[in-house]
Amino acid sequence: MSQAIAATSETDAGTVLGIVAKHEGAHGALIAALEDVQATYGYLPEAALRLVAERMDTSLVDVYGVATFYRAFTLKPRGRHVISCCLGTACHVRGAAGVVEEFQRQLGVEPGETTEDGEFTLETVNCLGACALGPIVMVDGEYFSKVATTGVSDIIEAARADESQPNEQVA
């Protein structure tokens, strides 16, 4: 048994091997396999990366290089809900730093961290591509525009309830 397989449970190894087999020989196979691994586990566990490297006959350094180059990948478990706050120039001049501070205060975490209950991960990004509507916050792929500190609790509650609210109600 290989080191990579020994490092995972049998169920996990089978899952990862199935993912690798699905993408074997395809153009962009490594990225596609990593996307599927992350979709399965919510992040890229080290044991899974070792197994992907071994089965795809790629060095572990190359696999980590891809996993750390693309912002879409994470090596740490994320919360059930990911809150991304834009700190780009347009959002910054409209008070985004205060919005981030309010999320930090209410969630009790710093950017890049996950709440103890595993419910929320808070992150900051350089741009979410909606500069005219800043400050912008994205939660699980849903954009909230013109967010004020007073709207932070509404955004958190909407995520907890898994509700989709129009931006106008949250800002």
Protein Blocks (a to p, Z undefined) as FASTA:
>chain_A
ZZklmmpcfklmmmmmmmmmmmgoiahklmmmmmmmmmmnopacfklmmmmmmmnopafk
lmmmmmmmpmkbcfbdcdfbdcdddfbfklmmnopmmmmmmmmmmnopaehiacfklmac
cdddfbeoiamlmccddeehiacehiafklmmmmmmmmmnopacdfklmZZ
